[in-house]
Amino acid sequence: MFVSAVVLFNSDQVVSGESILALTRDLCKPATGVVSQGNDELFSRIGEELPLTLHRYASGSQQNGWVVPKRWRVERATISHNGTLLYDGASHTLAVAQLSKSFKGTVDFNELAAHVITDEKRPDAIIYHCAWQYRPWDIDWVFSIPFGEFSAFPTGGRFEIDLETIAEDGEMLVGECFVAGTTPQTIVFNSHVCHPHQANDGMAGVALLIRLFQWINARAGNRYSYRLILAPEHLGTVFYLGDRTRDELELMVSGIFAEMPGVAAPLKITSSFLGDQPIDILFAYLFGACGEKTVSVPWRKGAGNDETVWEAPGYEVPFVELTRCIDQFEPYPEYHSSLDTAESLDSEYVERFYLILKQAVEILEKNRTYQRRFDGLPCLSHPDYNLYCERPDPAVNKGLPGDSEKWGGLLDSLMRYFNGRTSTLDIALRHDLSFHLLWDYLRKFEEKGLVTSEPAVIRRHPVVSRNENSLTQGR
Ligand SMILES: [Zn+2]
């Protein structure tokens, strides 16, 4: 565990897509993994940006059958043919499958091909093979070779393989940054750090969340607390959550997994497990208001990340996933390959993704509920109030702005929303109104003594452990 000195960050500082990509380039340098020497370098660099606590989990640790893998590296990885070197797998981190075992011997072409991954559609790409970090019981040996090179291999004769890898005990690192607000209720952000050298899937998401937390950290008077978890995909959160107490879990009221911000494609939100939680409502509003193309899909119909861990029974933190995505099964052309570099990303798309998350925080912080101080229907046009929203009249052209019917229509229902439960966000979404304009309008109701207001509270269903009566389980 360490807390590092960090650069000063002003909450008014403008964060550009370019500045996020510059940090992404830095974060892409170390050869990271689930357990890797490169993770020390990565978290040391992140520690220059944010105060960070590191959690450590030793190789071999187990949690529900999940195992922290060994720290692994390649010593030698050559494929030769009649003494001529055809491929050096030590030349790129992705060129040998993560956790491959050693192999020395000769094989024919068919045997070699059974131990090669390549992609005809992306002839220059070295494909990322990650599965054995999650299934050490399946480990074999595999080279990842660009199709353009592999297709030029001879198909006759014998190939000499000299693959020596070292797997030794190490530690999985999970980085955590916590910013305390006036309430211990916590909004969680999560992204993964284990895909070595890959920008869109993941380091751009990591860089973007670092910039977001610098802004949150510098922001005065946060109501919510905020927790950033930067960890190897899946295994990091499995072990991190396995260590949390029930009280800690109860305070995690909403979560957002964020990655793949830089592809020129629509924003995509994948709902929480229940689909109707406050965090779902927040993104329904943000997507309606953001002015760009968006896609909303149900639970697990997105890229698929650690939300299954956060939402697992016994934790059930309502968790959404935010990405940009061309297609669920082919999210972007450079996916899981050496082509996924910061240079392939679009800074404007990165910046708009950042602004969506910033807006999410601003709305969570401002969102309120309202309690009426009257019975019956107040006359809002009375000069004492002067709160009436003039609406169009079919018989008289009043020269009203285009959205006047929406604001006028709001008044048909608004008095019923002053019930201490319905929030600014609920109303903005229901009536397709700007949250911020509505918030300003409702503040005038408070100033005129018609309502009192309180910060909206996110209620999550209680954490239920395996030992408790199944009748009390969440839905
Ligand atoms: Zn991935």
Boltz pocket constraint, residues with backbone or C-beta under 6 A from the ligand:
constraints:
  - pocket:
      binder: B
      contacts: [[A, 195], [A, 201], [A, 336]]
      max_distance: 6.0
